[in-house]
């Protein structure tokens, strides 16, 4: 691990944020000529934002050097620890999981919860409730206290509601936050009915004692007072990036739970080819650098990934138009996106704005897709896919997609 070179996303964010105290340290100093006069580079300099869009380098990052934003794994600075000793109050957050990992929506809601906790006059901790197995650390997500709910497997909304009621009685949180999507949105509405509270749904902004929420099918904004049960939308707040959090487990002994009225028989196996690209969580996408298309299709089947393609691959007739990713195709929000032989045109990168993790397989180490990627494999795509398929054959496709 000490020889692995990784890009530090926090330093890159600081270099883009001119209001950050350390911005001057990473942005470099203006260039001076031999006479001592300040010189400006007339050629446009570019940088890539978190959405993958190319932007003018107004902060002069190129002059500072890209190496200032890259550190080895052993040199990654450790964030300061945020501690809440003897909390007087709690902000409870239901944590949605996808494949055992916290979703991006859940991280945004935790960012809002930390803002609410900071605004309190007494020590307030964010209490995260999770039902299921966590497969990754959530120390940097914003959880001060962690309440792990075991023994409630599958879809059991009645049991979840009862657990939340018991947690409400034990910890008496000031606010309950549920991501306004899927099962967590349903649970938040159920709990609000039992508590006799009127929930605030579609919340996208918090301002003091007021909430701004979306209504009218997302075309109107309404303002309402801050309430106890909140159902925030995605991007309601910035995720926590400044601190590490304790995520200290708390003791909780649940009482009797109601019997499940619905029998959960597990997830239905779905052919990844039948999943629309806009809804797929794991995508294997091909570009002009793929020459063995039979191998590509076998790899997608073995990995359990939905197939995507760049515009060049579609125009050449190798993939249907419905599988094109980008501004002129489909905007995707996958959890993992593997780009095989895709250089990364700006139209293609625009379609990856909401992708959590991008993995690039390419021979060109300086292409735009490699700059956008969280992990890159530089080499021949045929050989890398063959090695990836060999690893995938050792474990089920579902486990491979989760591990990616």
N, C-alpha and C positions, 0 to 999 in steps of 0.2 A: 504493500500500500504506500510505502514511502516514496516510490518512484513514479507513482501515478500522478499525472498533471491534470488538474481540474480547474475549470473556470469558477471563480468565486462570484456567485450571483449577487451577493450583498455588496461587494465592492463595485461591481458593474452598476448596480442601482444607485450607489452613492455618487459615482462619477457622472451619472445622468441627472442627478437631483442637485440643482444649483443652490438650494436652500439648506442642504445638509452641512453641518459644521466641518466635515472632512472633505467636502467637495474640492476645495482648493488644493488639498494634498494630492488628490488623484487626477485632477484635470490638467496639471502642468502649468508652466509659466509661458507668457507670450514670447514669441521669438523676436530677437533683436538682431539688427544688421551689424556690419563691422563698424559703423559710425555710432552705434548705440541707439538708433531709432527703432521703434517698434515696427515690425514687418507683419503683414497679413498675407497668408497663402491665398492667392486668387483662385486656386482650384478648389472645387467643392469637396469637402470631406464628409464621409458618411459613417453612420453608426446604426446599429440594429437595436430597436426597442424590444421589450418583452413580448410584444405581439408578433415579432418577426418583420415588421415594416421597416424599410430603409428610411432614415431621417438624416438631415443635415447635421454634421458634427459641429454645432455651435459652441460646444464646450471645449473644443480643441483636444479631443481625446486621442486623436492619432499622433499629435505632437508629444503627448505624455507617454505613448507607447502602450501597446496592447498587453505587454508582459506585466504591467502594473496591476492588471485585473486577473492575472492567472497565478495560482499558487499550487504547490504540491499538496497532496492530501495531508502529509505530516505537518505542513506549515499553515493549515487552515486555522484562523484565530477562533478561539472559543468565546462564544457570546457570554456576557455577564448573566448571572443567575438572578431571576426575579423571584423573590420570596415573599410570602404573606404569612407571617407568624400570628397564630391565634386570631383567625378571621372572625369578625363580628357579624358579617353578612356574607351571602353567597349570591352569585348570578348563575343559574342552572342552564346548561346547554345540552340538548340531545344531539349526540354525535352520530351522523350517518356514515356507514361504512360501505365501501365498494371493494369486494375481494379482500376484506380484512384491512383495508387502508382508508384513512380519512379522506373524504372527498374535498375538492376545491371549494364547493359550496359551504361545507362545514368549517373550513379554515376561515372563510370570510365572516361567517357568523361568530366564530371565536374572536376575531378581531373586533367586532362590534361589542361583544361581551366584555372584553378587556377595556374598551373605552367606557362602558357603563360602570365597570368596577373602579376605574381610576377616578371617575367623577364623584364617587361617594366620599363622605367626610371621615368615615371609619374604615378600618381594614376590611376589605372585601375581596374574596377569592372567587375565581371562576370554577364552578363545579361541572365537570364533564361527565355525562352519563352515556355509557356505551353498552350495547347488548350484542355480544359476539366476541370473536377472537381478534385481537389486534396483532397484525403481522409487521408493524413498523413502529418506531418510536415516535411519540407525539410531544416530545419535550419542547420543540420549537413551535408548536401549534398554538399555544396560549392556554393550556389547562393547568391550573394550580392544584386542584384536587380531582382525583379520578375515581368514579364510582362504577365498578365493573359489575354488570348484571349477568350472572350465570344461571343456567337452567331454564332459560326462555329461548328456545330454538325455533326458528321459522317465523311465520307470520302469526302473531298472537296479539292483536291490538288491545283486547280486553286486559290481558296480563300486563302489557306495557303501561297502560293507563293506571292500573292499580299500583304498579311499582313506582310510577311518578307521584302518585298520591301519597304513598308511604314516604318517599323521599321528601316531598313537600312538607309533610308533618314533622320529619326529623330535622331538616336543615332550614326550613322556612325561607327559601330564596326570595330575594326582592323581585326578581324577574325570571321568567322562563322563556328561553329562546329555542325555537324549532325551525330548521331550514324549511322554507316554503316550497317543498317539492317532494313528491312521492309519499312514502310511508310516514316520514317525519311530519309532513304537513297534516296528514290525517290524524296523527297522534296529538299534535298541538291543538287541533280543533276539539278532539275528544276531551282532552284535559281541561280546556277552557270551559266546556259545557259543565263538566263535573264541578269545577271550582266556582262556577257562577261568574266567570269573568268574560268580558267581551274582548276577543283577541284582535290584535292589529295584524292584518294579513298584507302581503305584498309590500312589506317595509323595505325601502331602499336607502333611507337616510334618517339619521337621528340628529336633532338640533335642540339641545337643552331639554325643555319639558315638552317638546313636540316631536312627532314622527311624520315623515312624508312617505306616503304609500301610493302604489300604483293601483288604479281602478279603471273601469271602462275598458276591459280587455287590454290593459296596458297602455291606453292612449291618454289617460288623464292622471293627474296627481291630486291627492287629497291630503289635508293636514288634520291630524287628530292628536289629542294629548297622549303623553307617554303612559302606557298601561303595563299590566303585569305580565301578560302573555303576548309575545312577539313572534311573528313568523316572517323573518327577513328573506329577501331575495338574494340571488348571487350578486357579488360586488357591492354589497351593502356597506362594506368597510374594507380597508386594506388588511391582508393577513399579517399576523405578528411576525416581525423579522428582527427586532432589536434585542430580544432577550431569549434566554432559555428559561423554561418554566419547570417547576418541580414535578408536576403530574403525580403528586403523592397519593397513593391509594388511601381511601377512607373506609372505615368499618361500617357495614350496613347489613342488617339481618332482616330480609323481607319476610313478611308474614304470609299467610295463605293467599294463594292466587286463584282467580276464577278459572274454571276449565275452559279450554279453547273451544269455541263454537265452530271454528273452521279448521279443518284438517289440512295442514300444509304438507304437501307431498313432494316438496322440493321444486327446483327450477326445471322448466321444460327445456329439453335440448332443442336448440334452434340452429339451423344451418347458417353460418356466418354470411353466406352469399345472399341470404334473404333479408339481412338486416340493412336498413337504409344507412348510407354513410353518415348522415347527420346524427344518427343515434348509436353508432358503433363505438365501443369503448377501446377496441384493439384493432388497429388497421395496419396492414402490410401493403405499402404503396410502391409502385414500380414506375420507373422513368426510362429515359433513353439509354441508360447504362445497363439495362437488363437485356440479355440476348438469348438466354435459355428460358423461354416462357413456360415450358412444361415444368421445369424445376420450380419456378416462381409459384405456379398454381399448387404444386405439391406442398411447398413450404407453407403457403397460406392455410391449406387444409390441415396439415400436421400441427400447426401452431394454434389453430382455431381462430384465425384472424379474418376480418373482412378485407376484401381486396379493394385497393384504390389505385389511382394512376395519375400521372401528370398529363398535361394537354398534349405533349408530343406523343406519348404512348397511345393516347386516344386517337389523335389525328392519323397516326400510322396504322390504325385498325387493329391493334393488339388487345385493346380493352374497350368495352362499351362506353358510350357517352355518360351513362348514369353513374359510372365509377370515377369520373373526373373530379379531382380535388383542386380547389382554388377559387379565386374570385369569379372566374367564368364557369365554375362547376359547382361543387358543394362545399360549404363552409363546415368543417368538422370540429367536434369538441371531444375527441377521443382522450382516454387516459394515457395510452401509449400509441405512438405513431412511428412506424419504422419506414424510413424513406430509402429505397434501394435504387441507386443509380439516378437520383434526382438532384440536379445542380442547385435548384432553388430560385426560380424566377420570382420576381416580386409578386406576381399574381398568384402563384402557388403558395407563397409564404403568407399572403393575406388570408387564405383559407385555413391556416393553422393557428389563428390567433388565440383560440381557446383550448388548444391541446396542452395537456400537462407535461408530458415527457416526449421529446422527439429524439429518435435514434437514427443517425445517418450512416449509411453504408455507401462509400464513394471512393473513387481513386484519387480525386482531387481534394487535397487537404485544405485548400483555400477557397472552396466553393461556398456560396451563400448558405446552403443547407447545413453544412458543417458548422458555420458560425451560429446558426439558429439552434442547433441540436444540443441536448444535454449530454449525450454520449455519442461518440463517433468511432466507426471502424473503417480505417483507411486500407483499401486493398481491392482485389478483384471480387466483384459481387457474387460470381459463381462459386468461388471457393468459400467465401464467408457464409453464404446461404447453405452450402453443403455441410459446413461445420455446425451451423445452427440447427439444421435438421437432424444431425447426428446426436446433438444434445437433447433435442426434443423427443427423440424416440425412446429416451431413457425414462421419461415421465409423461403422464397424461397431458393432453393439449391444454386442458383447463388450468393445470398448475403452471404450465409454461407461460400462458397469458398473464396469470397473476404475478408470476415472478418477474416478468418483463416490466 
